[in-house]
Amino acid sequence: MSNQSEDKQISKFNSNFSELDRYFIKRLNYVINNPTPEHIYELFTLDGYISFNMIYMSPIALQFVFAKLKSLGVVYWYFKDNILEINFNNSLIELSGHVRISYAISDLNIKIYSLEFNFSIYIRTKEESDFLNAFEICLKKCDACFHLAFRLDFNSLILNNSLHDNLDVITIPLRRLNKEGKLNKN
């Protein structure tokens, strides 16, 4: 794809997935459990991103995340409708929320430009709490690397998205401040 803003079409979905969305979610589930560079870049654009509750990462960081999840005892993880299911030490953690995918279309080729998953966490055990804390730390490391390496084009962002979505992205630094006006250390 020559330009990220070229021929970009956005597909938003909740529980009513289109056939295209289901096809890409099926491919996504394969890639997040087999995150080789080849698989990742067959599915995502080079300039794409993934967001979990406003914690951003490059798709290539799926390799790091998957390795960390494996070290924590995850057998597999996958999206099912608006739920991310994580099979962890013979139990199932379900992160329920809202999935949003943006597609980049060029020359009859469709790839995922962005995958955003905003979810709620319901913790049942101390083991799940410890796992989710480690998962969050892993994602935050990816977030730091992402913002050091990724050049966000705010003009393109503002012109190609709704006002609500623009405010969401532009105010990320403000929302990460604590009550004293300092960045949260988590």
Backbone as numpy.savetxt, mean C-alpha at the origin, in Angstrom:
# Nx Ny Nz CAx CAy CAz Cx Cy Cz
6.06 2.93 -19.51 5.22 4.09 -19.51 6.11 5.32 -19.51
5.88 6.24 -20.42 6.77 7.37 -20.58 6.52 8.47 -19.56
5.28 8.72 -19.20 4.97 9.80 -18.28 3.87 9.34 -17.34
4.07 9.52 -16.03 3.10 8.98 -15.08 1.73 9.61 -15.21
1.62 10.85 -15.67 0.31 11.48 -15.79 -0.36 11.17 -17.12
0.36 10.52 -18.03 -0.15 10.22 -19.36 -1.16 9.08 -19.31
-2.36 9.34 -19.79 -3.42 8.33 -19.91 -3.71 7.61 -18.60
-3.61 8.29 -17.48 -3.88 7.63 -16.21 -5.38 7.64 -15.94
-5.90 6.48 -15.59 -7.30 6.37 -15.23 -7.36 5.78 -13.84
-8.29 6.26 -13.05 -8.38 5.82 -11.67 -9.63 4.98 -11.49
-9.46 3.85 -10.81 -10.59 2.99 -10.48 -10.68 2.91 -8.97
-11.77 3.42 -8.40 -11.99 3.33 -6.97 -13.02 2.25 -6.73
-12.82 1.46 -5.68 -13.80 0.43 -5.42 -13.89 0.15 -3.93
-15.04 -0.27 -3.53 -15.25 -0.70 -2.15 -15.47 -2.19 -2.17
-16.67 -2.63 -1.88 -16.94 -4.06 -1.86 -17.40 -4.58 -3.21
-17.77 -3.71 -4.12 -18.22 -4.12 -5.45 -17.07 -3.99 -6.44
-16.27 -5.02 -6.55 -15.12 -4.99 -7.44 -15.55 -5.28 -8.87
-14.92 -4.59 -9.81 -15.13 -4.92 -11.21 -14.29 -6.14 -11.55
-14.50 -6.70 -12.71 -13.69 -7.85 -13.14 -12.22 -7.46 -13.24
-11.95 -6.25 -13.72 -10.57 -5.78 -13.81 -9.94 -5.70 -12.42
-10.68 -5.15 -11.45 -10.18 -5.07 -10.08 -9.90 -6.45 -9.51
-10.81 -7.37 -9.72 -10.62 -8.74 -9.22 -9.39 -9.40 -9.85
-9.21 -9.16 -11.14 -8.05 -9.70 -11.85 -6.75 -9.17 -11.23
-6.70 -7.86 -10.99 -5.49 -7.27 -10.43 -5.28 -7.66 -8.96
-6.35 -7.82 -8.21 -6.20 -8.26 -6.82 -5.66 -9.70 -6.77
-6.13 -10.53 -7.69 -5.61 -11.91 -7.76 -4.11 -11.89 -8.08
-3.71 -11.06 -9.04 -2.29 -10.93 -9.37 -1.51 -10.34 -8.20
-2.11 -9.35 -7.53 -1.47 -8.72 -6.38 -1.21 -9.74 -5.28
-2.18 -10.59 -5.01 -2.01 -11.60 -3.97 -0.86 -12.55 -4.29
-0.69 -12.86 -5.56 0.45 -13.70 -5.95 1.76 -12.95 -5.70
1.80 -11.69 -6.13 3.03 -10.90 -6.03 3.43 -10.63 -4.58
2.48 -10.33 -3.70 2.87 -10.02 -2.32 3.40 -11.25 -1.58
3.09 -12.43 -2.09 3.63 -13.66 -1.50 4.82 -14.21 -2.27
5.13 -13.62 -3.42 6.28 -13.99 -4.25 6.90 -12.71 -4.80
7.43 -11.85 -3.92 7.84 -10.51 -4.35 9.22 -10.42 -5.00
9.35 -10.98 -6.17 10.60 -10.83 -6.92 10.51 -9.52 -7.72
11.64 -8.92 -8.06 11.58 -7.69 -8.87 10.79 -7.89 -10.17
10.95 -9.04 -10.80 10.23 -9.31 -12.04 8.72 -9.29 -11.82
8.26 -9.98 -10.79 6.82 -10.02 -10.50 6.29 -8.64 -10.13
7.07 -7.91 -9.33 6.63 -6.59 -8.87 6.47 -5.64 -10.05
7.47 -5.60 -10.95 7.40 -4.63 -12.04 6.55 -5.10 -13.21
6.11 -6.35 -13.20 5.07 -6.77 -14.15 3.71 -6.22 -13.73
3.55 -5.98 -12.43 2.26 -5.54 -11.89 2.21 -4.04 -11.62
3.30 -3.45 -11.14 3.33 -2.04 -10.75 4.16 -1.22 -11.74
3.84 0.07 -11.84 4.66 0.99 -12.63 5.95 1.27 -11.86
6.96 1.74 -12.56 8.24 2.05 -11.92 8.11 3.18 -10.90
7.19 4.11 -11.17 7.02 5.25 -10.27 5.83 5.09 -9.33
5.33 3.87 -9.20 4.16 3.61 -8.37 4.46 3.60 -6.89
3.39 3.48 -6.11 3.57 3.41 -4.66 2.46 2.59 -4.02
2.72 2.19 -2.78 1.76 1.45 -1.96 1.63 2.23 -0.66
0.41 2.32 -0.14 0.17 3.03 1.11 -0.69 2.17 2.03
-0.21 1.99 3.25 -0.98 1.34 4.31 -1.22 2.39 5.39
-2.46 2.84 5.54 -2.79 3.88 6.53 -1.82 5.06 6.47
-1.63 5.58 5.29 -0.78 6.75 5.03 0.70 6.50 5.34
1.12 5.27 5.36 2.53 4.93 5.44 2.89 4.41 4.05
3.80 5.12 3.38 4.06 4.88 1.97 5.31 4.04 1.75
5.30 3.31 0.64 6.49 2.56 0.24 6.47 2.34 -1.27
7.62 2.11 -1.80 7.76 1.73 -3.20 7.35 0.27 -3.32
6.76 -0.14 -4.44 6.41 -1.56 -4.59 7.59 -2.51 -4.41
8.78 -2.08 -4.78 9.95 -2.96 -4.64 10.22 -3.28 -3.16
9.75 -2.43 -2.25 9.92 -2.68 -0.81 9.10 -3.87 -0.34
8.22 -4.40 -1.19 7.47 -5.61 -0.82 8.42 -6.76 -0.49
9.60 -6.77 -1.12 10.59 -7.81 -0.82 11.01 -7.72 0.65
11.31 -6.54 1.11 11.72 -6.32 2.50 10.57 -6.64 3.46
9.37 -6.16 3.13 8.20 -6.40 3.99 7.91 -7.89 4.09
7.95 -8.59 2.96 7.66 -10.02 2.96 8.70 -10.79 3.79
9.97 -10.42 3.64 11.02 -11.08 4.44 10.79 -10.85 5.93
10.40 -9.63 6.30 10.13 -9.33 7.71 8.92 -10.12 8.20
7.86 -10.18 7.39 6.67 -10.94 7.78 7.00 -12.41 7.98
7.80 -12.97 7.08 8.21 -14.37 7.22 8.97 -14.59 8.53
9.87 -13.65 8.85 10.64 -13.78 10.09 9.75 -13.67 11.33
8.58 -13.05 11.18 7.64 -12.92 12.30 6.65 -14.08 12.39
6.74 -15.02 11.44 5.88 -16.20 11.49 4.70 -16.18 10.55
4.70 -15.27 9.58 3.58 -15.22 8.63 3.74 -16.33 7.60
2.66 -17.07 7.38 2.65 -18.13 6.38 2.32 -17.53 5.02
1.28 -16.71 4.97 0.91 -15.98 3.76 0.01 -14.82 4.14
-0.13 -13.88 3.21 -1.04 -12.75 3.40 -1.69 -12.46 2.07
-2.93 -11.99 2.10 -3.63 -11.72 0.85 -4.82 -10.80 1.08
-5.19 -10.12 -0.01 -6.37 -9.26 0.00 -7.59 -10.07 -0.39
-8.66 -9.85 0.33 -9.95 -10.48 0.04 -10.99 -9.39 0.26
-11.58 -8.91 -0.82 -12.48 -7.77 -0.77 -11.74 -6.60 -0.11
-12.27 -6.04 0.93 -11.63 -4.91 1.61 -10.95 -5.34 2.91
-10.42 -6.54 2.90 -9.74 -7.10 4.07 -8.37 -7.62 3.65
-7.36 -7.31 4.45 -6.05 -7.92 4.28 -5.96 -9.01 5.33
-5.92 -10.26 4.90 -5.82 -11.39 5.82 -4.37 -11.82 5.93
-3.91 -11.96 7.17 -2.54 -12.36 7.43 -2.58 -13.64 8.25
-2.10 -14.74 7.67 -2.03 -16.02 8.38 -0.74 -16.01 9.17
-0.89 -15.88 10.48 0.24 -15.68 11.38 0.20 -16.70 12.50
1.22 -17.55 12.57 1.34 -18.54 13.65 0.03 -19.26 13.94
-0.55 -19.85 12.92 -1.80 -20.62 13.03 -3.01 -19.80 13.47
-2.95 -18.51 13.32 -4.13 -17.68 13.56 -4.27 -16.72 12.39
-5.43 -16.12 12.28 -5.72 -15.24 11.16 -5.96 -13.83 11.69
-5.16 -12.89 11.22 -5.36 -11.48 11.56 -6.05 -10.84 10.36
-7.15 -10.16 10.60 -7.88 -9.49 9.53 -7.82 -7.99 9.74
-7.24 -7.29 8.76 -7.22 -5.84 8.77 -8.31 -5.39 7.81
-9.38 -4.85 8.34 -10.54 -4.49 7.53 -10.53 -3.00 7.25
-10.80 -2.64 6.00 -10.78 -1.23 5.66 -11.27 -0.94 4.27
-10.55 -0.05 3.59 -10.94 0.44 2.28 -9.74 0.35 1.33
-9.92 -0.35 0.23 -8.86 -0.50 -0.77 -9.15 0.44 -1.94
-8.09 1.08 -2.41 -8.22 1.95 -3.58 -7.03 1.69 -4.49
-7.31 1.42 -5.76 -6.25 1.17 -6.73 -6.35 2.19 -7.85
-5.20 2.74 -8.25 -5.12 3.60 -9.43 -4.32 2.85 -10.48
-4.84 2.84 -11.68 -4.18 2.14 -12.78 -3.50 3.13 -13.71
-2.38 2.72 -14.26 -1.70 3.48 -15.30 -1.87 2.70 -16.59
-2.36 3.38 -17.61 -2.66 2.72 -18.88 -1.83 3.39 -19.97
-1.07 2.59 -20.70 -0.32 3.10 -21.85 -0.06 1.96 -22.82
-0.25 2.23 -24.09 0.03 1.26 -25.15 -0.58 -0.11 -24.87
-1.83 -0.15 -24.50 -2.57 -1.38 -24.21 -1.99 -2.17 -23.04
-1.23 -1.51 -22.22 -0.64 -2.15 -21.05 -1.23 -1.48 -19.80
-1.75 -2.26 -18.89 -2.33 -1.73 -17.66 -1.51 -2.24 -16.49
-1.07 -1.31 -15.65 -0.34 -1.66 -14.43 -0.93 -0.87 -13.27
-0.60 -1.30 -12.08 -1.04 -0.57 -10.89 -0.07 0.59 -10.66
-0.62 1.80 -10.59 0.19 2.96 -10.22 0.22 3.11 -8.70
-0.95 2.98 -8.07 -0.97 3.09 -6.61 -1.96 2.11 -6.00
-1.59 1.60 -4.86 -2.45 0.75 -4.05 -2.51 1.40 -2.68
-3.71 1.80 -2.27 -3.89 2.43 -0.97 -4.85 1.59 -0.15
-4.43 1.25 1.05 -5.27 0.45 1.94 -5.32 1.14 3.29
-6.48 1.68 3.62 -6.72 2.32 4.91 -7.58 1.38 5.73
-7.10 1.01 6.89 -7.76 -0.06 7.64 -7.82 0.25 9.13
-8.65 -0.51 9.80 -8.77 -0.46 11.26 -8.14 -1.72 11.83
-7.61 -1.59 13.02 -6.95 -2.72 13.67 -7.74 -3.11 14.91
-8.05 -4.38 15.02 -8.70 -4.93 16.21 -7.78 -6.01 16.76
-7.24 -5.75 17.93 -6.26 -6.66 18.53 -6.95 -7.54 19.56
-6.72 -8.85 19.43 -7.34 -9.80 20.35 -6.38 -10.36 21.38
-5.09 -10.45 21.01 -4.11 -11.07 21.93 -2.83 -10.25 21.97
-2.01 -10.49 22.99 -0.71 -9.82 23.09 0.18 -10.22 21.93
0.11 -11.46 21.49 0.90 -11.93 20.36 0.56 -11.13 19.10
-0.73 -10.90 18.86 -1.15 -10.09 17.71 -0.66 -8.66 17.85
-0.72 -8.12 19.06 -0.25 -6.76 19.31 1.24 -6.63 19.00
2.03 -7.58 19.49 3.47 -7.57 19.23 3.76 -7.68 17.73
3.03 -8.57 17.06 3.20 -8.74 15.62 2.87 -7.44 14.88
1.73 -6.83 15.21 1.31 -5.62 14.51 2.26 -4.45 14.78
2.84 -4.38 15.98 3.85 -3.35 16.27 5.08 -3.55 15.39
5.54 -4.79 15.27 6.70 -5.09 14.42 6.39 -4.80 12.96
5.18 -5.14 12.52 4.75 -4.87 11.14 4.74 -3.36 10.89
4.23 -2.58 11.84 4.19 -1.13 11.68 5.59 -0.54 11.61
6.50 -1.01 12.45 7.88 -0.52 12.41 8.51 -0.82 11.06
8.26 -2.01 10.53 8.76 -2.38 9.21 8.22 -1.42 8.15
6.92 -1.15 8.20 6.31 -0.23 7.22 6.88 1.18 7.36
7.13 1.62 8.58 7.68 2.96 8.78 9.10 3.08 8.23
9.87 2.01 8.31 11.20 2.02 7.69 11.07 2.19 6.18
10.11 1.48 5.60 9.86 1.61 4.16 9.40 3.02 3.82
8.59 3.62 4.70 8.08 4.97 4.51 9.22 5.97 4.48
10.17 5.84 5.40 11.31 6.76 5.45 12.13 6.66 4.16
12.39 5.45 3.71 13.14 5.26 2.46 12.37 5.81 1.27
11.07 5.59 1.27 10.23 6.07 0.17 10.33 7.58 0.03
10.19 8.29 1.14 10.20 9.75 1.07 11.58 10.32 0.79
12.63 9.57 1.06 13.97 10.01 0.69 14.22 9.84 -0.81
13.61 8.83 -1.41 13.90 8.49 -2.80 12.82 8.90 -3.79
11.60 9.06 -3.34 10.48 9.28 -4.26 10.21 10.76 -4.40
10.18 11.24 -5.62 9.88 12.64 -5.89 8.39 12.74 -6.18
7.66 13.35 -5.28 6.22 13.49 -5.44 5.92 14.73 -6.27
5.22 14.56 -7.37 4.85 15.66 -8.26 3.50 16.22 -7.79
3.55 17.26 -6.94 2.32 17.80 -6.37 1.41 18.41 -7.43
1.97 19.01 -8.48 1.12 19.58 -9.53 0.29 18.50 -10.21
0.93 17.40 -10.56 0.21 16.29 -11.18 -0.80 15.70 -10.21
-0.41 15.59 -8.96 -1.30 15.05 -7.93 -2.55 15.90 -7.80
-2.39 17.20 -7.73 -3.53 18.11 -7.56 -4.43 18.08 -8.78
-3.86 18.04 -9.97 -4.66 18.08 -11.19 -5.37 16.77 -11.49
-4.86 15.66 -11.00 -5.42 14.35 -11.36 -6.24 13.68 -10.27
-6.43 14.32 -9.14 -7.18 13.71 -8.04 -8.19 14.69 -7.47
-9.12 14.16 -6.70 -10.14 14.99 -6.07 -9.52 15.84 -4.97
-10.23 16.90 -4.58 -9.74 17.79 -3.53 -9.49 17.02 -2.23
-10.40 16.13 -1.88 -10.26 15.34 -0.66 -8.95 14.54 -0.68
-8.67 13.89 -1.80 -7.45 13.08 -1.90 -6.21 13.96 -1.83
-6.26 15.14 -2.46 -5.12 16.05 -2.42 -4.83 16.52 -1.01
-5.86 16.89 -0.28 -5.67 17.34 1.10 -5.10 16.21 1.95
-5.53 15.00 1.67 -5.04 13.84 2.40 -3.53 13.70 2.25
-3.03 13.79 1.03 -1.59 13.62 0.78 -0.80 14.84 1.25
-1.28 16.02 0.95 -0.53 17.24 1.26 -0.41 17.46 2.77
-1.38 17.01 3.53 -1.35 17.26 4.98 -0.72 16.12 5.78
-0.13 15.15 5.12 0.52 14.04 5.83 1.52 14.54 6.87
2.45 15.45 6.52 3.41 15.90 7.54 2.74 16.54 8.75
1.68 17.30 8.54 0.99 17.94 9.66 0.31 16.92 10.56
-0.27 15.89 9.96 -0.98 14.89 10.75 -0.03 13.97 11.51
1.23 13.98 11.15 2.21 13.15 11.85 2.82 13.87 13.05
2.43 15.12 13.26 2.94 15.87 14.40 2.13 15.52 15.65
2.80 15.49 16.78 2.07 15.25 18.03 1.54 16.58 18.56
0.95 16.57 19.74 0.32 17.77 20.30 1.32 18.90 20.53
2.57 18.58 20.78 3.59 19.60 21.02 4.17 20.15 19.73
3.72 19.65 18.59 4.23 20.12 17.30 5.50 19.44 16.86
5.84 18.31 17.49 7.03 17.56 17.11 6.60 16.29 16.41
7.46 15.79 15.52 7.15 14.54 14.83 7.07 13.40 15.81
6.09 12.53 15.61 5.98 11.33 16.43 7.18 10.44 16.19
7.70 9.83 17.21 8.90 8.99 17.09 8.58 7.60 16.59
7.31 7.21 16.57 6.94 5.86 16.13 7.11 5.81 14.69
